[in-house]
Amino acid sequence: MEDRKGAVAILQWRATFLGEGVLQEEAYDQALMAADRLEQSGAVSAGEWLQMVRQANAALLHQP
């Protein structure tokens, strides 16, 4: 059950912040804060949080 909640949280996070595949600095900051909140609340694991941060970094740098 917890894995499903994490997967849903990650999908929602991606849809919110990575929908266009490119992040500007303000949106990047918001994406990282949202990822932090998800990790601190236990919705995602530390490993999942790391993947989210990597995805946000790639979107900020405009890399696929």
Protein Blocks (a to p, Z undefined) as FASTA:
>chain_A
ZZmmmmmmmmmmmmmmmmnopacfklmmmmmmmmmmmmmnopacfklmmmmmmmmmmmmn
opZZ
